[in-house]
Amino acid sequence: MSLPPSSRLRFTDDLTICRILNGMWQVSGAHGAIDPRRAVDEMFAYHDAGFTTWDLADHYGPAEDFIGNFRHLFAHRYGTRRLAEIQAFTKWVPHPGRMTRRIVEEAIGVSLSRMGVECLDLLQFHWWDYSDKSYLEALDHLADLQREGKIRHLALTNFDTERLRVITDHGIPIVSNQVQYSLVDRRPEGRMAVFCREHRITLLAYGTLLGGLLSEKYLGQPEPPRGELNTASLQKYKRMIDAWGGWALFQELLAALKQIADKHQVSIANVGIRYILDRPAVASAIVGARLGVAQHIADNARVFGFELDAEDHTMIGPVLAKSRDLMKSIGDCGDEYR
Ligand SMILES: NC(=O)c1ccc[n+]([C@@H]2O[C@H](COP(=O)([O-])OP(=O)(O)OC[C@H]3O[C@@H](n4cnc5c(N)ncnc54)[C@H](OP(=O)(O)O)[C@@H]3O)[C@@H](O)[C@H]2O)c1
């Protein structure tokens, strides 16, 4: 299987990526046990199918090591020249505190060494507390490391529009912001997407499948009790559904998506991802992969084989219109973490 050209996006001048990123939070341990050998083996299946871009973080358990091991085996199997086919986007989520050059450089050094690369393709920076302005100091040091060739591109995760403006005004070249974006959580449409388009910044969307809740598996099902939601992801997005409008409204959404999916002979997940990929400023959707436990490679490939039409949007619109405004109840992108 190989994905069509429409699956690829020129993300930056020097990086072309898959529009579905393989999310590696799912190997952190919070989504069930992962066997490292099986996991790394399965990374070949994703890559060989065309899903060549990985989203990870310093704190996603062994994720950075998996990239290192995968690259090692990949070079052995296919030769070092083909390593350029892999894109690995990591994050740095520092503990609050002073951001000296030494602290920043050490953290980046750890990621470089774990991932077995000389330069990080993309470093996505997270910050917990806006009242502590040291995030600008950290970004200044990261920009220095970028000039020194240790980071190819700088990006953010879970930053709101106001702080994105502060950072771009400060002169830091940001290429993307990774934010929660799904049919249920459409906060990026409030302010973020407009700002991003004006500043040539793209969005990497996570939570698009609501941890798997946005699928046939939950269509027509009674509201799952918390104890039945066995991954951190399912629990996180069930809370989001509750804030958005509750299980009954979510069932209405799933029913509408099912009709659309049947019409195009695809899955509910396919419709959910396609919807987000078509939104302004969105570069890619990140879909979590429980490597070696469950995979949806063939199904997710179908995202690139159909388009949503006006009739589909007319079916989805009225359901979304009944939901609560999460911008009002939670705030802008990332505010749920603060
Ligand atoms: N920056 C941040 O703060 C942040 C926060 C959360 C996530 N993320 C990133 O986003 C990634 C995605 O994580 P997420 O928590 O948002 O989860 P998600 O992508 O919404 O859901 C992932 C789950 O969806 C199910 N799935 C995938 N494809 C499917 C298909 N075609 N049909 C039916 N089910 C399907 C799988 O469940 P099963 O495994 O049960 O089959 C999978 O584990 C993470 O790995 C991480 O890289 C970033």
The ligand as an SDF file (V2000), in Angstrom:
LIG
                    3D

 48 52  0  0  0  0  0  0  0  0999 V2000
    0.4530   18.5300   22.5780 N   0  0  0  0  0  0  0  0  0  0  0  0
   -0.3520   17.9120   23.4240 C   0  0  0  0  0  0  0  0  0  0  0  0
   -0.6420   18.4090   24.5190 O   0  0  0  0  0  0  0  0  0  0  0  0
   -0.9640   16.6180   23.0420 C   0  0  0  0  0  0  0  0  0  0  0  0
   -2.0130   16.0770   23.8020 C   0  0  0  0  0  0  0  0  0  0  0  0
   -2.5790   14.8780   23.3840 C   0  0  0  0  0  0  0  0  0  0  0  0
   -2.1000   14.2340   22.2650 C   0  0  0  0  0  0  0  0  0  0  0  0
   -1.0570   14.7650   21.5470 N   0  0  0  0  0  0  0  0  0  0  0  0
   -0.5230   14.0930   20.3460 C   0  0  0  0  0  0  0  0  0  0  0  0
   -1.5860   13.5880   19.5880 O   0  0  0  0  0  0  0  0  0  0  0  0
   -1.4670   12.1790   19.4430 C   0  0  0  0  0  0  0  0  0  0  0  0
   -2.8280   11.5850   19.3480 C   0  0  0  0  0  0  0  0  0  0  0  0
   -3.3030   11.3190   20.6400 O   0  0  0  0  0  0  0  0  0  0  0  0
   -4.7650   11.5720   21.1430 P   0  0  0  0  0  0  0  0  0  0  0  0
   -4.7380   11.3430   22.5870 O   0  0  0  0  0  0  0  0  0  0  0  0
   -5.2480   12.8560   20.6310 O   0  0  0  0  0  0  0  0  0  0  0  0
   -5.5870   10.3490   20.5110 O   0  0  0  0  0  0  0  0  0  0  0  0
   -6.3980   10.2280   19.1440 P   0  0  0  0  0  0  0  0  0  0  0  0
   -5.4820   10.3480   18.0020 O   0  0  0  0  0  0  0  0  0  0  0  0
   -7.5930   11.1010   19.1940 O   0  0  0  0  0  0  0  0  0  0  0  0
   -6.9070    8.7360   19.3060 O   0  0  0  0  0  0  0  0  0  0  0  0
   -6.0400    7.6770   19.1090 C   0  0  0  0  0  0  0  0  0  0  0  0
   -6.8210    6.3670   19.1350 C   0  0  0  0  0  0  0  0  0  0  0  0
   -7.8300    6.4130   18.1480 O   0  0  0  0  0  0  0  0  0  0  0  0
   -8.0850    5.0990   17.6970 C   0  0  0  0  0  0  0  0  0  0  0  0
   -8.0300    5.1020   16.2220 N   0  0  0  0  0  0  0  0  0  0  0  0
   -7.0420    5.5070   15.4070 C   0  0  0  0  0  0  0  0  0  0  0  0
   -7.3930    5.3670   14.1260 N   0  0  0  0  0  0  0  0  0  0  0  0
   -8.6480    4.8530   14.1190 C   0  0  0  0  0  0  0  0  0  0  0  0
   -9.5410    4.4720   13.1090 C   0  0  0  0  0  0  0  0  0  0  0  0
   -9.2450    4.6220   11.8180 N   0  0  0  0  0  0  0  0  0  0  0  0
  -10.7440    3.9650   13.4750 N   0  0  0  0  0  0  0  0  0  0  0  0
  -11.0710    3.8170   14.7820 C   0  0  0  0  0  0  0  0  0  0  0  0
  -10.2560    4.1730   15.7930 N   0  0  0  0  0  0  0  0  0  0  0  0
   -9.0660    4.6870   15.4560 C   0  0  0  0  0  0  0  0  0  0  0  0
   -7.0300    4.1900   18.2820 C   0  0  0  0  0  0  0  0  0  0  0  0
   -7.6210    3.4610   19.3590 O   0  0  0  0  0  0  0  0  0  0  0  0
   -7.1790    1.9450   19.6750 P   0  0  0  0  0  0  0  0  0  0  0  0
   -5.7180    2.0110   19.9190 O   0  0  0  0  0  0  0  0  0  0  0  0
   -7.9590    1.6390   20.9210 O   0  0  0  0  0  0  0  0  0  0  0  0
   -7.5710    1.1070   18.5130 O   0  0  0  0  0  0  0  0  0  0  0  0
   -5.9930    5.1610   18.7920 C   0  0  0  0  0  0  0  0  0  0  0  0
   -5.3050    4.6780   19.9070 O   0  0  0  0  0  0  0  0  0  0  0  0
   -0.6090   11.7510   20.6280 C   0  0  0  0  0  0  0  0  0  0  0  0
    0.0460   10.5360   20.4210 O   0  0  0  0  0  0  0  0  0  0  0  0
    0.3610   12.8920   20.6940 C   0  0  0  0  0  0  0  0  0  0  0  0
    1.3630   12.7210   19.7130 O   0  0  0  0  0  0  0  0  0  0  0  0
   -0.5040   15.9450   21.9200 C   0  0  0  0  0  0  0  0  0  0  0  0
  1  2  1  0
  2  3  2  0
  2  4  1  0
  4  5  1  0
  4 48  2  0
  5  6  2  0
  6  7  1  0
  7  8  2  0
  8  9  1  0
  8 48  1  0
  9 10  1  0
  9 46  1  0
 10 11  1  0
 11 12  1  0
 11 44  1  0
 12 13  1  0
 13 14  1  0
 14 15  2  0
 14 16  1  0
 14 17  1  0
 17 18  1  0
 18 19  2  0
 18 20  1  0
 18 21  1  0
 21 22  1  0
 22 23  1  0
 23 24  1  0
 23 42  1  0
 24 25  1  0
 25 26  1  0
 25 36  1  0
 26 27  1  0
 26 35  1  0
 27 28  2  0
 28 29  1  0
 29 30  1  0
 29 35  2  0
 30 31  1  0
 30 32  2  0
 32 33  1  0
 33 34  2  0
 34 35  1  0
 36 37  1  0
 36 42  1  0
 37 38  1  0
 38 39  2  0
 38 40  1  0
 38 41  1  0
 42 43  1  0
 44 45  1  0
 44 46  1  0
 46 47  1  0
M  CHG  2   8   1  16  -1
M  END
$$$$
